[in-house]
């Protein structure tokens, strides 16, 4: 049986580490898994998006 290669195999068991970054007037949450949240004007909302992703992942 062939082994699965690609992103799914590489990310199994990997912890989701989120960060936020500013892009002009907006703040965006990102994760080490490749997930990216919507651009938000409020940093607090971007952090909430990141927390929600980490919990739901």
N, CA, C and O atoms as a GROMACS GRO file, in nm:
protein
  228
    1UNK      N    1   0.084  -0.117   0.000
    1UNK     CA    2   0.000   0.000   0.000
    1UNK      C    3   0.089   0.125   0.000
    1UNK      O    4   0.187   0.131   0.074
    2UNK      N    5   0.056   0.222  -0.082
    2UNK     CA    6   0.136   0.344  -0.095
    2UNK      C    7   0.110   0.437   0.022
    2UNK      O    8  -0.001   0.443   0.074
    3UNK      N    9   0.214   0.508   0.063
    3UNK     CA   10   0.198   0.606   0.170
    3UNK      C   11   0.144   0.736   0.111
    3UNK      O   12   0.176   0.772  -0.002
    4UNK      N   13   0.064   0.805   0.189
    4UNK     CA   14   0.009   0.934   0.145
    4UNK      C   15   0.115   1.041   0.166
    4UNK      O   16   0.175   1.051   0.274
    5UNK      N   17   0.138   1.120   0.065
    5UNK     CA   18   0.229   1.234   0.074
    5UNK      C   19   0.146   1.362   0.063
    5UNK      O   20   0.028   1.357   0.031
    6UNK      N   21   0.209   1.473   0.090
    6UNK     CA   22   0.140   1.600   0.074
    6UNK      C   23   0.109   1.666   0.206
    6UNK      O   24   0.153   1.620   0.312
    7UNK      N   25   0.032   1.776   0.199
    7UNK     CA   26   0.008   1.857   0.318
    7UNK      C   27  -0.061   1.783   0.431
    7UNK      O   28  -0.028   1.805   0.548
    8UNK      N   29  -0.158   1.695   0.400
    8UNK     CA   30  -0.230   1.625   0.507
    8UNK      C   31  -0.137   1.538   0.589
    8UNK      O   32  -0.145   1.534   0.712
    9UNK      N   33  -0.048   1.469   0.522
    9UNK     CA   34   0.046   1.383   0.593
    9UNK      C   35   0.145   1.467   0.674
    9UNK      O   36   0.177   1.433   0.787
   10UNK      N   37   0.192   1.575   0.617
   10UNK     CA   38   0.292   1.658   0.684
   10UNK      C   39   0.236   1.726   0.809
   10UNK      O   40   0.311   1.754   0.902
   11UNK      N   41   0.104   1.752   0.813
   11UNK     CA   42   0.047   1.828   0.923
   11UNK      C   43  -0.015   1.741   1.032
   11UNK      O   44  -0.062   1.794   1.133
   12UNK      N   45  -0.017   1.610   1.014
   12UNK     CA   46  -0.077   1.525   1.115
   12UNK      C   47   0.000   1.540   1.246
   12UNK      O   48   0.122   1.527   1.250
   13UNK      N   49  -0.073   1.568   1.352
   13UNK     CA   50  -0.012   1.580   1.484
   13UNK      C   51   0.057   1.714   1.508
   13UNK      O   52   0.112   1.736   1.616
   14UNK      N   53   0.056   1.802   1.410
   14UNK     CA   54   0.122   1.932   1.426
   14UNK      C   55   0.032   2.026   1.505
   14UNK      O   56  -0.089   2.032   1.482
   15UNK      N   57   0.092   2.100   1.597
   15UNK     CA   58   0.016   2.197   1.676
   15UNK      C   59  -0.014   2.319   1.589
   15UNK      O   60   0.069   2.361   1.508
   16UNK      N   61  -0.132   2.375   1.606
   16UNK     CA   62  -0.171   2.494   1.532
   16UNK      C   63  -0.122   2.617   1.608
   16UNK      O   64  -0.170   2.645   1.718
   17UNK      N   65  -0.027   2.688   1.551
   17UNK     CA   66   0.028   2.808   1.613
   17UNK      C   67  -0.019   2.928   1.534
   17UNK      O   68   0.013   2.942   1.416
   18UNK      N   69  -0.096   3.014   1.597
   18UNK     CA   70  -0.153   3.129   1.529
   18UNK      C   71  -0.081   3.258   1.565
   18UNK      O   72  -0.024   3.271   1.673
   19UNK      N   73  -0.084   3.351   1.470
   19UNK     CA   74  -0.028   3.484   1.490
   19UNK      C   75  -0.122   3.584   1.423
   19UNK      O   76  -0.209   3.547   1.345
   20UNK      N   77  -0.104   3.710   1.455
   20UNK     CA   78  -0.175   3.815   1.384
   20UNK      C   79  -0.072   3.909   1.325
   20UNK      O   80   0.035   3.930   1.381
   21UNK      N   81  -0.107   3.966   1.210
   21UNK     CA   82  -0.017   4.063   1.146
   21UNK      C   83  -0.100   4.176   1.088
   21UNK      O   84  -0.216   4.158   1.050
   22UNK      N   85  -0.039   4.291   1.081
   22UNK     CA   86  -0.108   4.408   1.029
   22UNK      C   87  -0.079   4.425   0.881
   22UNK      O   88   0.034   4.407   0.835
   23UNK      N   89  -0.185   4.459   0.808
   23UNK     CA   90  -0.174   4.488   0.666
   23UNK      C   91  -0.248   4.619   0.641
   23UNK      O   92  -0.369   4.620   0.619
   24UNK      N   93  -0.174   4.727   0.646
   24UNK     CA   94  -0.238   4.858   0.634
   24UNK      C   95  -0.327   4.884   0.753
   24UNK      O   96  -0.282   4.877   0.868
   25UNK      N   97  -0.454   4.914   0.728
   25UNK     CA   98  -0.550   4.940   0.837
   25UNK      C   99  -0.614   4.813   0.891
   25UNK      O  100  -0.700   4.821   0.979
   26UNK      N  101  -0.575   4.699   0.840
   26UNK     CA  102  -0.639   4.573   0.879
   26UNK      C  103  -0.542   4.482   0.952
   26UNK      O  104  -0.420   4.496   0.943
   27UNK      N  105  -0.598   4.388   1.026
   27UNK     CA  106  -0.522   4.288   1.098
   27UNK      C  107  -0.572   4.151   1.052
   27UNK      O  108  -0.692   4.130   1.037
   28UNK      N  109  -0.480   4.059   1.029
   28UNK     CA  110  -0.514   3.927   0.978
   28UNK      C  111  -0.454   3.821   1.069
   28UNK      O  112  -0.339   3.831   1.111
   29UNK      N  113  -0.534   3.718   1.100
   29UNK     CA  114  -0.486   3.604   1.177
   29UNK      C  115  -0.438   3.497   1.080
   29UNK      O  116  -0.502   3.473   0.977
   30UNK      N  117  -0.327   3.432   1.113
   30UNK     CA  118  -0.272   3.325   1.031
   30UNK      C  119  -0.230   3.210   1.121
   30UNK      O  120  -0.206   3.227   1.240
   31UNK      N  121  -0.221   3.091   1.060
   31UNK     CA  122  -0.182   2.972   1.134
   31UNK      C  123  -0.070   2.900   1.059
   31UNK      O  124  -0.055   2.914   0.938
   32UNK      N  125   0.008   2.823   1.132
   32UNK     CA  126   0.116   2.746   1.071
   32UNK      C  127   0.065   2.639   0.976
   32UNK      O  128   0.141   2.588   0.894
   33UNK      N  129  -0.064   2.604   0.986
   33UNK     CA  130  -0.121   2.502   0.896
   33UNK      C  131  -0.158   2.560   0.760
   33UNK      O  132  -0.192   2.485   0.668
   34UNK      N  133  -0.150   2.693   0.745
   34UNK     CA  134  -0.185   2.756   0.618
   34UNK      C  135  -0.316   2.831   0.622
   34UNK      O  136  -0.349   2.904   0.528
   35UNK      N  137  -0.392   2.815   0.730
   35UNK     CA  138  -0.520   2.886   0.744
   35UNK      C  139  -0.495   3.035   0.755
   35UNK      O  140  -0.394   3.077   0.813
   36UNK      N  141  -0.586   3.115   0.700
   36UNK     CA  142  -0.578   3.260   0.709
   36UNK      C  143  -0.719   3.312   0.735
   36UNK      O  144  -0.812   3.278   0.663
   37UNK      N  145  -0.733   3.394   0.837
   37UNK     CA  146  -0.863   3.452   0.871
   37UNK      C  147  -0.892   3.574   0.785
   37UNK      O  148  -0.806   3.621   0.712
   38UNK      N  149  -1.013   3.624   0.795
   38UNK     CA  150  -1.050   3.745   0.720
   38UNK      C  151  -0.980   3.868   0.775
   38UNK      O  152  -0.943   3.871   0.893
   39UNK      N  153  -0.961   3.967   0.692
   39UNK     CA  154  -0.901   4.093   0.736
   39UNK      C  155  -1.001   4.165   0.826
   39UNK      O  156  -1.118   4.178   0.792
   40UNK      N  157  -0.953   4.210   0.939
   40UNK     CA  158  -1.039   4.277   1.038
   40UNK      C  159  -0.980   4.413   1.071
   40UNK      O  160  -0.858   4.430   1.072
   41UNK      N  161  -1.065   4.510   1.098
   41UNK     CA  162  -1.016   4.640   1.144
   41UNK      C  163  -0.978   4.635   1.291
   41UNK      O  164  -0.890   4.709   1.334
   42UNK      N  165  -1.043   4.550   1.368
   42UNK     CA  166  -1.015   4.540   1.511
   42UNK      C  167  -0.918   4.425   1.537
   42UNK      O  168  -0.944   4.311   1.500
   43UNK      N  169  -0.806   4.457   1.601
   43UNK     CA  170  -0.708   4.353   1.636
   43UNK      C  171  -0.772   4.246   1.725
   43UNK      O  172  -0.744   4.127   1.712
   44UNK      N  173  -0.859   4.290   1.816
   44UNK     CA  174  -0.923   4.196   1.907
   44UNK      C  175  -1.006   4.093   1.831
   44UNK      O  176  -1.010   3.976   1.870
   45UNK      N  177  -1.070   4.133   1.723
   45UNK     CA  178  -1.150   4.039   1.645
   45UNK      C  179  -1.060   3.940   1.570
   45UNK      O  180  -1.094   3.823   1.557
   46UNK      N  181  -0.947   3.987   1.520
   46UNK     CA  182  -0.851   3.897   1.454
   46UNK      C  183  -0.798   3.795   1.554
   46UNK      O  184  -0.781   3.678   1.519
   47UNK      N  185  -0.770   3.838   1.677
   47UNK     CA  186  -0.725   3.744   1.780
   47UNK      C  187  -0.834   3.642   1.813
   47UNK      O  188  -0.805   3.525   1.836
   48UNK      N  189  -0.959   3.686   1.816
   48UNK     CA  190  -1.071   3.595   1.840
   48UNK      C  191  -1.082   3.493   1.728
   48UNK      O  192  -1.108   3.376   1.754
   49UNK      N  193  -1.064   3.537   1.603
   49UNK     CA  194  -1.064   3.445   1.490
   49UNK      C  195  -0.954   3.338   1.507
   49UNK      O  196  -0.978   3.219   1.484
   50UNK      N  197  -0.834   3.382   1.547
   50UNK     CA  198  -0.722   3.291   1.566
   50UNK      C  199  -0.751   3.190   1.676
   50UNK      O  200  -0.723   3.071   1.660
   51UNK      N  201  -0.806   3.236   1.788
   51UNK     CA  202  -0.840   3.147   1.898
   51UNK      C  203  -0.945   3.044   1.855
   51UNK      O  204  -0.936   2.926   1.890
   52UNK      N  205  -1.044   3.089   1.779
   52UNK     CA  206  -1.148   2.999   1.730
   52UNK      C  207  -1.093   2.894   1.638
   52UNK      O  208  -1.137   2.780   1.641
   53UNK      N  209  -0.997   2.931   1.555
   53UNK     CA  210  -0.936   2.834   1.464
   53UNK      C  211  -0.855   2.731   1.543
   53UNK      O  212  -0.866   2.611   1.517
   54UNK      N  213  -0.776   2.777   1.639
   54UNK     CA  214  -0.691   2.686   1.715
   54UNK      C  215  -0.775   2.585   1.795
   54UNK      O  216  -0.736   2.469   1.807
   55UNK      N  217  -0.888   2.629   1.848
   55UNK     CA  218  -0.974   2.540   1.925
   55UNK      C  219  -1.048   2.442   1.834
   55UNK      O  220  -1.064   2.325   1.868
   56UNK      N  221  -1.093   2.490   1.718
   56UNK     CA  222  -1.171   2.407   1.627
   56UNK      C  223  -1.089   2.318   1.536
   56UNK      O  224  -1.145   2.234   1.467
   57UNK      N  225  -0.959   2.335   1.534
   57UNK     CA  226  -0.873   2.259   1.443
   57UNK      C  227  -0.851   2.118   1.489
   57UNK      O  228  -0.782   2.042   1.422
   0.00000   0.00000   0.00000
